[in-house]
Amino acid sequence: MNLKLELLLRSVEVAAYIPGRIRLRSKKLIGNVNLESKIKNQLGAYKEISTVETSTLTGSILITYTPEILRQNADLLKAEKYIAAHAKNK
């Protein structure tokens, strides 16, 4: 997994995970439009990710994707496995 992606994942809470839909939460994102921009740019750079929606009001990051497509990228596959293992809704 690339370092930026790993650092992002370790700095957020995995609120929910189902294949194709991930919700992350970050207290650092609340009221922080600069961080919001960085997250959208970083995650949006992956063509395997369909959408990245963020909220600086709640600190939420919603990621949607097609599992079969995302899993073709080794870094994103590792990230998905990490997220699945750390999800609160297991």
LOROTOR-499060 format. One record per atom (N, C-alpha, C, CB): residue number from 1; residue in one letter; chain; atom name; y, x negated, z. Coordinates in nm, 4 decimals. Atoms other than C-alpha are relative to their C-alpha. Glycine has a CB too. Layout:
+-----+---------+--------+-------+----------+----------+----------+
| num | residuo | cadena | atomo |       py |       px |       pz |
+-----+---------+--------+-------+----------+----------+----------+
| NUM |       A |      A |    CA |        Y |        X |        Z |
...
+-----+---------+--------+-------+----------+----------+----------+
END
This chain:
+-----+---------+--------+-------+----------+----------+----------+
| num | residuo | cadena | atomo |       py |       px |       pz |
+-----+---------+--------+-------+----------+----------+----------+
|   1 |       M |      A |     N |  -0.1172 |  -0.0866 |   0.0000 |
|   1 |       M |      A |    CA |   0.0000 |   0.0000 |   0.0000 |
|   1 |       M |      A |     C |   0.1227 |  -0.0908 |   0.0000 |
|   1 |       M |      A |    CB |   0.0002 |   0.0983 |   0.1239 |
|   2 |       N |      A |     N |  -0.1167 |   0.0871 |   0.0013 |
|   2 |       N |      A |    CA |   0.3394 |  -0.1440 |  -0.0830 |
|   2 |       N |      A |     C |   0.0774 |   0.0109 |   0.1310 |
|   2 |       N |      A |    CB |   0.0909 |   0.0342 |  -0.1182 |
|   3 |       L |      A |     N |  -0.0664 |   0.0113 |  -0.1304 |
|   3 |       L |      A |    CA |   0.5579 |  -0.2470 |   0.2095 |
|   3 |       L |      A |     C |   0.0991 |   0.1126 |   0.0252 |
|   3 |       L |      A |    CB |   0.0714 |  -0.1330 |   0.0104 |
|   4 |       K |      A |     N |  -0.0986 |  -0.1069 |  -0.0203 |
|   4 |       K |      A |    CA |   0.8371 |   0.0081 |   0.1559 |
|   4 |       K |      A |     C |  -0.0676 |   0.1319 |   0.0328 |
|   4 |       K |      A |    CB |   0.0877 |   0.0163 |  -0.1240 |
|   5 |       L |      A |     N |   0.0730 |  -0.1237 |  -0.0247 |
|   5 |       L |      A |    CA |   0.5894 |   0.2952 |   0.1419 |
|   5 |       L |      A |     C |  -0.0653 |  -0.0024 |   0.1377 |
|   5 |       L |      A |    CB |  -0.1059 |   0.0223 |  -0.1086 |
|   6 |       E |      A |     N |   0.0631 |   0.0131 |  -0.1314 |
|   6 |       E |      A |    CA |   0.4041 |   0.1676 |   0.4467 |
|   6 |       E |      A |     C |   0.1027 |   0.0152 |   0.1124 |
|   6 |       E |      A |    CB |  -0.0712 |  -0.1358 |   0.0117 |
|   7 |       L |      A |     N |  -0.1046 |  -0.0111 |  -0.1019 |
|   7 |       L |      A |    CA |   0.7272 |   0.1313 |   0.6466 |
|   7 |       L |      A |     C |   0.0489 |   0.1436 |   0.0130 |
|   7 |       L |      A |    CB |   0.1174 |  -0.0925 |  -0.0336 |
|   8 |       L |      A |     N |  -0.0418 |  -0.1400 |  -0.0044 |
|   8 |       L |      A |    CA |   0.8342 |   0.4830 |   0.5511 |
|   8 |       L |      A |     C |  -0.1017 |   0.0832 |   0.0766 |
|   8 |       L |      A |    CB |   0.0184 |   0.0558 |  -0.1422 |
|   9 |       L |      A |     N |   0.1027 |  -0.0807 |  -0.0648 |
|   9 |       L |      A |    CA |   0.5023 |   0.6312 |   0.6598 |
|   9 |       L |      A |     C |  -0.0101 |  -0.0274 |   0.1493 |
|   9 |       L |      A |    CB |  -0.1334 |  -0.0249 |  -0.0651 |
|  10 |       R |      A |     N |   0.0099 |   0.0334 |  -0.1428 |
|  10 |       R |      A |    CA |   0.5034 |   0.4486 |   0.9904 |
|  10 |       R |      A |     C |   0.1227 |   0.0460 |   0.0795 |
|  10 |       R |      A |    CB |  -0.0183 |  -0.1505 |   0.0169 |
|  11 |       S |      A |     N |  -0.1225 |  -0.0419 |  -0.0689 |
|  11 |       S |      A |    CA |   0.8547 |   0.5777 |   1.0683 |
|  11 |       S |      A |     C |   0.0147 |   0.1518 |   0.0058 |
|  11 |       S |      A |    CB |   0.1212 |  -0.0601 |  -0.0688 |
|  12 |       V |      A |     N |  -0.0079 |  -0.1459 |   0.0011 |
|  12 |       V |      A |    CA |   0.7786 |   0.9486 |   1.0235 |
|  12 |       V |      A |     C |  -0.1193 |   0.0607 |   0.0723 |
|  12 |       V |      A |    CB |   0.0072 |   0.0525 |  -0.1438 |
|  13 |       E |      A |     N |   0.1096 |  -0.0775 |  -0.0579 |
|  13 |       E |      A |    CA |   0.5640 |   1.2136 |   1.1866 |
|  13 |       E |      A |     C |  -0.0610 |   0.0823 |  -0.1126 |
|  13 |       E |      A |    CB |   0.0494 |   0.0920 |   0.1187 |
|  14 |       V |      A |     N |   0.0679 |  -0.0806 |   0.1018 |
|  14 |       V |      A |    CA |   0.3053 |   1.3801 |   0.9645 |
|  14 |       V |      A |     C |  -0.0180 |   0.1393 |   0.0597 |
|  14 |       V |      A |    CB |  -0.1395 |  -0.0637 |  -0.0433 |
|  15 |       A |      A |     N |   0.0017 |  -0.1349 |  -0.0566 |
|  15 |       A |      A |    CA |   0.3742 |   1.7454 |   1.0426 |
|  15 |       A |      A |     C |  -0.1129 |   0.0845 |  -0.0569 |
|  15 |       A |      A |    CB |   0.1326 |   0.0687 |  -0.0251 |
|  16 |       A |      A |     N |   0.1055 |  -0.0800 |   0.0623 |
|  16 |       A |      A |    CA |   0.1280 |   1.8942 |   0.7935 |
|  16 |       A |      A |     C |  -0.0512 |  -0.0695 |  -0.1253 |
|  16 |       A |      A |    CB |   0.0514 |   0.1416 |  -0.0342 |
|  17 |       Y |      A |     N |   0.0610 |   0.0561 |   0.1202 |
|  17 |       Y |      A |    CA |  -0.1141 |   1.7869 |   0.5241 |
|  17 |       Y |      A |     C |  -0.1064 |   0.0947 |  -0.0521 |
|  17 |       Y |      A |    CB |  -0.0605 |  -0.1390 |   0.0284 |
|  18 |       I |      A |     N |   0.1086 |  -0.0571 |   0.0774 |
|  18 |       I |      A |    CA |  -0.3182 |   1.9736 |   0.2709 |
|  18 |       I |      A |     C |   0.0078 |  -0.0713 |  -0.1349 |
|  18 |       I |      A |    CB |   0.0110 |   0.1599 |  -0.0137 |
|  19 |       P |      A |     N |  -0.0063 |   0.0712 |   0.1277 |
|  19 |       P |      A |    CA |  -0.4159 |   1.8043 |  -0.0554 |
|  19 |       P |      A |     C |   0.0979 |   0.0688 |  -0.0967 |
|  19 |       P |      A |    CB |  -0.1406 |  -0.0082 |  -0.0635 |
|  20 |       G |      A |     N |  -0.1009 |  -0.0527 |   0.0907 |
|  20 |       G |      A |    CA |  -0.1183 |   1.8508 |  -0.2873 |
|  20 |       G |      A |     C |   0.1316 |   0.0337 |   0.0670 |
|  20 |       G |      A |    CB |  -0.0522 |   0.1205 |  -0.0671 |
|  21 |       R |      A |     N |  -0.1225 |  -0.0380 |  -0.0729 |
|  21 |       R |      A |    CA |   0.1365 |   1.9229 |  -0.0132 |
|  21 |       R |      A |     C |   0.0029 |  -0.0727 |   0.1345 |
|  21 |       R |      A |    CB |   0.0073 |   0.1557 |   0.0212 |
|  22 |       I |      A |     N |  -0.0160 |   0.0765 |  -0.1239 |
|  22 |       I |      A |    CA |   0.2621 |   1.6983 |   0.2652 |
|  22 |       I |      A |     C |   0.1381 |   0.0295 |   0.0578 |
|  22 |       I |      A |    CB |  -0.0185 |  -0.1537 |  -0.0252 |
|  23 |       R |      A |     N |  -0.1296 |  -0.0146 |  -0.0672 |
|  23 |       R |      A |    CA |   0.5353 |   1.7680 |   0.5203 |
|  23 |       R |      A |     C |   0.0107 |  -0.1090 |   0.1061 |
|  23 |       R |      A |    CB |   0.0162 |   0.1433 |   0.0641 |
|  24 |       L |      A |     N |  -0.0311 |   0.1054 |  -0.0955 |
|  24 |       L |      A |    CA |   0.6818 |   1.4739 |   0.7068 |
|  24 |       L |      A |     C |   0.1251 |   0.0390 |   0.0763 |
|  24 |       L |      A |    CB |   0.0184 |  -0.1366 |  -0.0709 |
|  25 |       R |      A |     N |  -0.1220 |  -0.0232 |  -0.0791 |
|  25 |       R |      A |    CA |   0.9454 |   1.4819 |   0.9809 |
|  25 |       R |      A |     C |   0.0533 |  -0.1343 |   0.0493 |
|  25 |       R |      A |    CB |  -0.0283 |   0.0963 |   0.1210 |
|  26 |       S |      A |     N |  -0.0654 |   0.1213 |  -0.0475 |
|  26 |       S |      A |    CA |   1.1969 |   1.2158 |   1.0752 |
|  26 |       S |      A |     C |   0.1291 |   0.0371 |   0.0725 |
|  26 |       S |      A |    CB |   0.0288 |  -0.0971 |  -0.1176 |
|  27 |       K |      A |     N |  -0.1238 |  -0.0236 |  -0.0746 |
|  27 |       K |      A |    CA |   1.4590 |   1.2399 |   1.3477 |
|  27 |       K |      A |     C |   0.1139 |  -0.0819 |  -0.0577 |
|  27 |       K |      A |    CB |  -0.0189 |  -0.0334 |   0.1484 |
|  28 |       K |      A |     N |  -0.1022 |   0.0860 |   0.0596 |
|  28 |       K |      A |    CA |   1.6425 |   0.9572 |   1.1699 |
|  28 |       K |      A |     C |   0.0647 |   0.0654 |  -0.1225 |
|  28 |       K |      A |    CB |  -0.0610 |  -0.1349 |  -0.0390 |
|  29 |       L |      A |     N |  -0.0512 |  -0.0671 |   0.1187 |
|  29 |       L |      A |    CA |   1.6895 |   1.1837 |   0.8661 |
|  29 |       L |      A |     C |   0.1050 |   0.1057 |   0.0335 |
|  29 |       L |      A |    CB |  -0.1139 |   0.0636 |  -0.0760 |
|  30 |       I |      A |     N |  -0.0937 |  -0.1055 |  -0.0385 |
|  30 |       I |      A |    CA |   1.8859 |   1.4465 |   1.0596 |
|  30 |       I |      A |     C |   0.1433 |  -0.0527 |  -0.0086 |
|  30 |       I |      A |    CB |  -0.0309 |   0.0515 |   0.1435 |
|  31 |       G |      A |     N |  -0.1403 |   0.0363 |   0.0187 |
|  31 |       G |      A |    CA |   2.2484 |   1.4234 |   0.9470 |
|  31 |       G |      A |     C |   0.0235 |  -0.1298 |  -0.0762 |
|  31 |       G |      A |    CB |   0.0650 |  -0.0103 |   0.1318 |
|  32 |       N |      A |     N |  -0.0113 |   0.1316 |   0.0638 |
|  32 |       N |      A |    CA |   2.1793 |   1.1044 |   0.7489 |
|  32 |       N |      A |     C |  -0.0213 |   0.0122 |  -0.1516 |
|  32 |       N |      A |    CB |  -0.1028 |  -0.0991 |   0.0613 |
|  33 |       V |      A |     N |   0.0114 |  -0.0178 |   0.1448 |
|  33 |       V |      A |    CA |   2.2558 |   1.1582 |   0.3783 |
|  33 |       V |      A |     C |  -0.0346 |  -0.1310 |  -0.0708 |
|  33 |       V |      A |    CB |   0.1301 |   0.0563 |  -0.0562 |
|  34 |       N |      A |     N |   0.0376 |   0.1290 |   0.0607 |
|  34 |       N |      A |    CA |   2.2211 |   0.7850 |   0.3042 |
|  34 |       N |      A |     C |  -0.1509 |  -0.0193 |   0.0030 |
|  34 |       N |      A |    CB |   0.0692 |  -0.1169 |   0.0732 |
|  35 |       L |      A |     N |   0.1456 |   0.0105 |  -0.0107 |
|  35 |       L |      A |    CA |   1.8627 |   0.7858 |   0.4319 |
|  35 |       L |      A |     C |  -0.0669 |   0.1017 |  -0.0918 |
|  35 |       L |      A |    CB |  -0.0459 |   0.0211 |   0.1460 |
|  36 |       E |      A |     N |   0.0542 |  -0.1031 |   0.0886 |
|  36 |       E |      A |    CA |   1.7972 |   1.1098 |   0.2444 |
|  36 |       E |      A |     C |  -0.0038 |  -0.0514 |  -0.1444 |
|  36 |       E |      A |    CB |   0.0844 |   0.1300 |   0.0091 |
|  37 |       S |      A |     N |  -0.0065 |   0.0543 |   0.1357 |
|  37 |       S |      A |    CA |   1.9066 |   0.9424 |  -0.0788 |
|  37 |       S |      A |     C |  -0.1049 |  -0.1083 |  -0.0226 |
|  37 |       S |      A |    CB |   0.1390 |  -0.0561 |  -0.0277 |
|  38 |       K |      A |     N |   0.0993 |   0.1072 |   0.0108 |
|  38 |       K |      A |    CA |   1.6863 |   0.6378 |  -0.0151 |
|  38 |       K |      A |     C |  -0.1418 |   0.0563 |  -0.0101 |
|  38 |       K |      A |    CB |   0.0105 |  -0.0945 |   0.1205 |
|  39 |       I |      A |     N |   0.1334 |  -0.0606 |   0.0013 |
|  39 |       I |      A |    CA |   1.3810 |   0.8540 |   0.0568 |
|  39 |       I |      A |     C |  -0.0270 |   0.0673 |  -0.1339 |
|  39 |       I |      A |    CB |  -0.0144 |   0.1019 |   0.1144 |
|  40 |       K |      A |     N |   0.0182 |  -0.0687 |   0.1278 |
|  40 |       K |      A |    CA |   1.4326 |   1.0678 |  -0.2530 |
|  40 |       K |      A |     C |  -0.0170 |  -0.1007 |  -0.1136 |
|  40 |       K |      A |    CB |   0.1192 |   0.0928 |  -0.0286 |
|  41 |       N |      A |     N |   0.0109 |   0.1016 |   0.1050 |
|  41 |       N |      A |    CA |   1.4837 |   0.7590 |  -0.4710 |
|  41 |       N |      A |     C |  -0.1334 |  -0.0724 |   0.0060 |
|  41 |       N |      A |    CB |   0.1137 |  -0.1005 |   0.0115 |
|  42 |       Q |      A |     N |   0.1251 |   0.0756 |  -0.0145 |
|  42 |       Q |      A |    CA |   1.1837 |   0.5731 |  -0.3293 |
|  42 |       Q |      A |     C |  -0.1203 |   0.0843 |  -0.0393 |
|  42 |       Q |      A |    CB |  -0.0162 |  -0.0498 |   0.1440 |
|  43 |       L |      A |     N |   0.1159 |  -0.0842 |   0.0297 |
|  43 |       L |      A |    CA |   0.9375 |   0.8612 |  -0.3434 |
|  43 |       L |      A |     C |   0.0084 |   0.0590 |  -0.1405 |
|  43 |       L |      A |    CB |  -0.0116 |   0.1123 |   0.1030 |
|  44 |       G |      A |     N |  -0.0181 |  -0.0555 |   0.1333 |
|  44 |       G |      A |    CA |   1.0842 |   1.0068 |  -0.6612 |
|  44 |       G |      A |     C |  -0.0318 |  -0.0982 |  -0.1114 |
|  44 |       G |      A |    CB |   0.1398 |   0.0481 |  -0.0155 |
|  45 |       A |      A |     N |   0.0318 |   0.1021 |   0.1002 |
|  45 |       A |      A |    CA |   1.0154 |   0.6787 |  -0.8401 |
|  45 |       A |      A |     C |  -0.1469 |   0.0041 |  -0.0411 |
|  45 |       A |      A |    CB |   0.0345 |  -0.1384 |   0.0534 |
|  46 |       Y |      A |     N |   0.1424 |  -0.0117 |   0.0329 |
|  46 |       Y |      A |    CA |   0.6431 |   0.7580 |  -0.8339 |
|  46 |       Y |      A |     C |  -0.0201 |   0.1180 |  -0.0941 |
|  46 |       Y |      A |    CB |  -0.0864 |   0.0171 |   0.1288 |
|  47 |       K |      A |     N |   0.0224 |  -0.1068 |   0.0975 |
|  47 |       K |      A |    CA |   0.5563 |   0.9559 |  -1.1461 |
|  47 |       K |      A |     C |  -0.1132 |   0.0929 |   0.0436 |
|  47 |       K |      A |    CB |  -0.0314 |  -0.0596 |  -0.1372 |
|  48 |       E |      A |     N |   0.1129 |  -0.0807 |  -0.0476 |
|  48 |       E |      A |    CA |   0.2459 |   1.0835 |  -0.9636 |
|  48 |       E |      A |     C |   0.0428 |   0.1081 |   0.1001 |
|  48 |       E |      A |    CB |  -0.1044 |  -0.0904 |   0.0641 |
|  49 |       I |      A |     N |  -0.0513 |  -0.0987 |  -0.0955 |
|  49 |       I |      A |    CA |   0.4617 |   1.2812 |  -0.7175 |
|  49 |       I |      A |     C |   0.0807 |   0.1037 |  -0.0773 |
|  49 |       I |      A |    CB |   0.0876 |  -0.0679 |   0.1115 |
|  50 |       S |      A |     N |  -0.0674 |  -0.1078 |   0.0733 |
|  50 |       S |      A |    CA |   0.5769 |   1.6206 |  -0.8497 |
|  50 |       S |      A |     C |   0.1406 |   0.0251 |   0.0516 |
|  50 |       S |      A |    CB |  -0.0808 |   0.1281 |   0.0090 |
|  51 |       T |      A |     N |  -0.1316 |  -0.0278 |  -0.0586 |
|  51 |       T |      A |    CA |   0.8621 |   1.6969 |  -0.6074 |
|  51 |       T |      A |     C |   0.0131 |  -0.0649 |   0.1367 |
|  51 |       T |      A |    CB |   0.0234 |   0.1512 |   0.0112 |
|  52 |       V |      A |     N |  -0.0355 |   0.0480 |  -0.1338 |
|  52 |       V |      A |    CA |   1.0352 |   1.5520 |  -0.3033 |
|  52 |       V |      A |     C |   0.1212 |   0.0815 |   0.0436 |
|  52 |       V |      A |    CB |   0.0305 |  -0.1569 |   0.0017 |
|  53 |       E |      A |     N |  -0.1098 |  -0.0798 |  -0.0538 |
|  53 |       E |      A |    CA |   1.2475 |   1.7949 |  -0.1034 |
|  53 |       E |      A |     C |   0.0294 |  -0.0492 |   0.1406 |
|  53 |       E |      A |    CB |  -0.0344 |   0.1527 |  -0.0003 |
|  54 |       T |      A |     N |  -0.0379 |   0.0482 |  -0.1328 |
|  54 |       T |      A |    CA |   1.4412 |   1.6810 |   0.2012 |
|  54 |       T |      A |     C |   0.1021 |   0.0936 |   0.0622 |
|  54 |       T |      A |    CB |   0.0561 |  -0.1432 |  -0.0074 |
|  55 |       S |      A |     N |  -0.1010 |  -0.0761 |  -0.0729 |
|  55 |       S |      A |    CA |   1.6546 |   1.8444 |   0.4676 |
|  55 |       S |      A |     C |   0.0594 |  -0.0889 |   0.1086 |
|  55 |       S |      A |    CB |  -0.0605 |   0.1300 |   0.0613 |
|  56 |       T |      A |     N |  -0.0671 |   0.0772 |  -0.1048 |
|  56 |       T |      A |    CA |   1.9103 |   1.6519 |   0.6695 |
|  56 |       T |      A |     C |   0.0318 |   0.0885 |   0.1200 |
|  56 |       T |      A |    CB |   0.1290 |  -0.0641 |  -0.0543 |
|  57 |       L |      A |     N |  -0.0203 |  -0.0917 |  -0.1115 |
|  57 |       L |      A |    CA |   1.9417 |   1.9616 |   0.8878 |
|  57 |       L |      A |     C |  -0.1194 |  -0.0035 |   0.0955 |
|  57 |       L |      A |    CB |   0.0227 |   0.1428 |  -0.0517 |
|  58 |       T |      A |     N |   0.1212 |  -0.0034 |  -0.0827 |
|  58 |       T |      A |    CA |   1.5801 |   1.9587 |   1.0089 |
|  58 |       T |      A |     C |  -0.0743 |  -0.1328 |   0.0065 |
|  58 |       T |      A |    CB |  -0.0928 |   0.1050 |  -0.0518 |
|  59 |       G |      A |     N |   0.0721 |   0.1270 |   0.0056 |
|  59 |       G |      A |    CA |   1.4678 |   1.6056 |   0.9201 |
|  59 |       G |      A |     C |  -0.1333 |   0.0106 |  -0.0704 |
|  59 |       G |      A |    CB |  -0.0213 |  -0.0526 |   0.1380 |
|  60 |       S |      A |     N |   0.1253 |  -0.0271 |   0.0689 |
|  60 |       S |      A |    CA |   1.1965 |   1.7434 |   0.6939 |
|  60 |       S |      A |     C |  -0.0038 |  -0.0651 |  -0.1378 |
|  60 |       S |      A |    CB |  -0.0211 |   0.1497 |  -0.0127 |
|  61 |       I |      A |     N |   0.0264 |   0.0536 |   0.1331 |
|  61 |       I |      A |    CA |   1.0473 |   1.5783 |   0.3860 |
|  61 |       I |      A |     C |  -0.1247 |   0.0716 |  -0.0510 |
|  61 |       I |      A |    CB |  -0.0192 |  -0.1581 |   0.0020 |
|  62 |       L |      A |     N |   0.1132 |  -0.0718 |   0.0589 |
|  62 |       L |      A |    CA |   0.8240 |   1.7958 |   0.1672 |
|  62 |       L |      A |     C |  -0.0339 |  -0.0661 |  -0.1328 |
|  62 |       L |      A |    CB |   0.0324 |   0.1525 |  -0.0196 |
|  63 |       I |      A |     N |   0.0487 |   0.0686 |   0.1206 |
|  63 |       I |      A |    CA |   0.6164 |   1.6198 |  -0.0975 |
|  63 |       I |      A |     C |  -0.1097 |   0.0849 |  -0.0610 |
|  63 |       I |      A |    CB |  -0.0523 |  -0.1447 |   0.0324 |
|  64 |       T |      A |     N |   0.1057 |  -0.0717 |   0.0702 |
|  64 |       T |      A |    CA |   0.4143 |   1.8058 |  -0.3586 |
|  64 |       T |      A |     C |  -0.0508 |  -0.0862 |  -0.1158 |
|  64 |       T |      A |    CB |   0.0512 |   0.1380 |  -0.0516 |
|  65 |       Y |      A |     N |   0.0637 |   0.0818 |   0.1024 |
|  65 |       Y |      A |    CA |   0.1721 |   1.6539 |  -0.6057 |
|  65 |       Y |      A |     C |  -0.1334 |   0.0627 |  -0.0401 |
|  65 |       Y |      A |    CB |  -0.0205 |  -0.1452 |   0.0504 |
|  66 |       T |      A |     N |   0.1344 |  -0.0382 |   0.0431 |
|  66 |       T |      A |    CA |  -0.1479 |   1.7088 |  -0.7999 |
|  66 |       T |      A |     C |  -0.0950 |  -0.1088 |   0.0498 |
|  66 |       T |      A |    CB |  -0.0088 |   0.0176 |  -0.1578 |
|  67 |       P |      A |     N |   0.0847 |   0.1026 |  -0.0606 |
|  67 |       P |      A |    CA |  -0.4204 |   1.5299 |  -0.5984 |
|  67 |       P |      A |     C |  -0.0713 |  -0.0913 |  -0.1003 |
|  67 |       P |      A |    CB |  -0.1018 |   0.0658 |   0.0863 |
|  68 |       E |      A |     N |   0.0742 |   0.0807 |   0.0967 |
|  68 |       E |      A |    CA |  -0.6213 |   1.4146 |  -0.9019 |
|  68 |       E |      A |     C |   0.0897 |  -0.1028 |  -0.0678 |
|  68 |       E |      A |    CB |  -0.0647 |   0.0895 |  -0.1048 |
|  69 |       I |      A |     N |  -0.0948 |   0.0922 |   0.0637 |
|  69 |       I |      A |    CA |  -0.3121 |   1.2542 |  -1.0549 |
|  69 |       I |      A |     C |   0.0456 |  -0.1063 |   0.1001 |
|  69 |       I |      A |    CB |   0.1224 |   0.0772 |  -0.0561 |
|  70 |       L |      A |     N |  -0.0482 |   0.0935 |  -0.1023 |
|  70 |       L |      A |    CA |  -0.1799 |   1.0973 |  -0.7331 |
|  70 |       L |      A |     C |  -0.1049 |  -0.1048 |   0.0340 |
|  70 |       L |      A |    CB |   0.0402 |   0.0756 |   0.1263 |
|  71 |       R |      A |     N |   0.1078 |   0.0899 |  -0.0435 |
|  71 |       R |      A |    CA |  -0.5169 |   0.9445 |  -0.6483 |
|  71 |       R |      A |     C |  -0.0346 |  -0.1071 |  -0.1025 |
|  71 |       R |      A |    CB |  -0.1234 |   0.0799 |   0.0310 |
|  72 |       Q |      A |     N |   0.0192 |   0.1059 |   0.1000 |
|  72 |       Q |      A |    CA |  -0.5119 |   0.7377 |  -0.9683 |
|  72 |       Q |      A |     C |   0.0833 |  -0.1233 |   0.0330 |
|  72 |       Q |      A |    CB |   0.0362 |   0.0514 |  -0.1398 |
|  73 |       N |      A |     N |  -0.0845 |   0.1109 |  -0.0449 |
|  73 |       N |      A |    CA |  -0.2455 |   0.5183 |  -0.8019 |
|  73 |       N |      A |     C |  -0.0574 |  -0.0503 |   0.1330 |
|  73 |       N |      A |    CB |   0.1520 |   0.0447 |   0.0154 |
|  74 |       A |      A |     N |   0.0671 |   0.0540 |  -0.1198 |
|  74 |       A |      A |    CA |  -0.4162 |   0.2908 |  -0.5461 |
|  74 |       A |      A |     C |   0.0897 |   0.0040 |   0.1234 |
|  74 |       A |      A |    CB |  -0.0450 |  -0.1436 |  -0.0253 |
|  75 |       D |      A |     N |  -0.0919 |  -0.0032 |  -0.1150 |
|  75 |       D |      A |    CA |  -0.1060 |   0.2648 |  -0.3229 |
|  75 |       D |      A |     C |   0.0151 |   0.1416 |   0.0544 |
|  75 |       D |      A |    CB |   0.1378 |  -0.0556 |  -0.0396 |
|  76 |       L |      A |     N |  -0.0178 |  -0.1379 |  -0.0442 |
|  76 |       L |      A |    CA |  -0.0579 |   0.6403 |  -0.3147 |
|  76 |       L |      A |     C |  -0.1290 |   0.0580 |   0.0569 |
|  76 |       L |      A |    CB |   0.0491 |   0.0860 |  -0.1155 |
|  77 |       L |      A |     N |   0.1281 |  -0.0422 |  -0.0564 |
|  77 |       L |      A |    CA |  -0.4285 |   0.6979 |  -0.2511 |
|  77 |       L |      A |     C |  -0.0116 |  -0.0479 |   0.1447 |
|  77 |       L |      A |    CB |  -0.1178 |  -0.0543 |  -0.0848 |
|  78 |       K |      A |     N |   0.0017 |   0.0531 |  -0.1368 |
|  78 |       K |      A |    CA |  -0.4066 |   0.4712 |   0.0548 |
|  78 |       K |      A |     C |   0.0971 |   0.0772 |   0.0883 |
|  78 |       K |      A |    CB |   0.0354 |  -0.1502 |   0.0007 |
|  79 |       A |      A |     N |  -0.0998 |  -0.0751 |  -0.0764 |
|  79 |       A |      A |    CA |  -0.0915 |   0.6548 |   0.1656 |
|  79 |       A |      A |     C |  -0.0523 |   0.1387 |   0.0341 |
|  79 |       A |      A |    CB |   0.1317 |   0.0108 |  -0.0786 |
|  80 |       E |      A |     N |   0.0543 |  -0.1336 |  -0.0255 |
|  80 |       E |      A |    CA |  -0.2631 |   0.9929 |   0.1292 |
|  80 |       E |      A |     C |  -0.1070 |  -0.0048 |   0.1091 |
|  80 |       E |      A |    CB |  -0.0587 |   0.0599 |  -0.1292 |
|  81 |       K |      A |     N |   0.1037 |   0.0140 |  -0.1031 |
|  81 |       K |      A |    CA |  -0.5594 |   0.8740 |   0.3377 |
|  81 |       K |      A |     C |   0.0628 |  -0.0218 |   0.1377 |
|  81 |       K |      A |    CB |  -0.0946 |  -0.1171 |  -0.0342 |
|  82 |       Y |      A |     N |  -0.0705 |   0.0235 |  -0.1255 |
|  82 |       Y |      A |    CA |  -0.3206 |   0.7464 |   0.6070 |
|  82 |       Y |      A |     C |   0.0588 |   0.1314 |   0.0515 |
|  82 |       Y |      A |    CB |   0.1114 |  -0.1064 |  -0.0186 |
|  83 |       I |      A |     N |  -0.0628 |  -0.1278 |  -0.0367 |
|  83 |       I |      A |    CA |  -0.1336 |   1.0796 |   0.6057 |
|  83 |       I |      A |     C |  -0.1054 |   0.0989 |   0.0507 |
|  83 |       I |      A |    CB |   0.0761 |   0.0603 |  -0.1213 |
|  84 |       A |      A |     N |   0.1070 |  -0.0915 |  -0.0410 |
|  84 |       A |      A |    CA |  -0.4577 |   1.2807 |   0.6262 |
|  84 |       A |      A |     C |  -0.0513 |  -0.0333 |   0.1397 |
|  84 |       A |      A |    CB |  -0.1155 |  -0.0048 |  -0.1004 |
|  85 |       A |      A |     N |   0.0513 |   0.0434 |  -0.1316 |
|  85 |       A |      A |    CA |  -0.5723 |   1.0753 |   0.9257 |
|  85 |       A |      A |     C |   0.1001 |   0.0238 |   0.1116 |
|  85 |       A |      A |    CB |  -0.0368 |  -0.1477 |  -0.0037 |
|  86 |       H |      A |     N |  -0.1032 |  -0.0119 |  -0.1019 |
|  86 |       H |      A |    CA |  -0.2400 |   1.1176 |   1.1083 |
|  86 |       H |      A |     C |   0.0671 |   0.1377 |   0.0045 |
|  86 |       H |      A |    CB |   0.1038 |  -0.1049 |  -0.0226 |
|  87 |       A |      A |     N |  -0.0603 |  -0.1333 |   0.0048 |
|  87 |       A |      A |    CA |  -0.1629 |   1.4831 |   1.0321 |
|  87 |       A |      A |     C |  -0.0225 |   0.0747 |   0.1305 |
|  87 |       A |      A |    CB |  -0.0571 |   0.0805 |  -0.1169 |
|  88 |       K |      A |     N |   0.0111 |  -0.0795 |  -0.1216 |
|  88 |       K |      A |    CA |  -0.0952 |   1.7110 |   1.3268 |
|  88 |       K |      A |     C |  -0.0884 |   0.1221 |  -0.0197 |
|  88 |       K |      A |    CB |   0.1371 |   0.0431 |   0.0466 |
|  89 |       N |      A |     N |   0.0747 |  -0.1243 |   0.0256 |
|  89 |       N |      A |    CA |  -0.2696 |   2.0046 |   1.1579 |
|  89 |       N |      A |     C |  -0.1456 |  -0.0246 |  -0.0357 |
|  89 |       N |      A |    CB |   0.0659 |   0.0777 |  -0.1113 |
|  90 |       K |      A |     N |   0.1400 |   0.0332 |   0.0325 |
|  90 |       K |      A |    CA |  -0.6133 |   1.8357 |   1.1360 |
|  90 |       K |      A |     C |  -0.0934 |   0.1070 |   0.0518 |
|  90 |       K |      A |    CB |  -0.0393 |  -0.1366 |   0.0590 |
+-----+---------+--------+-------+----------+----------+----------+
END
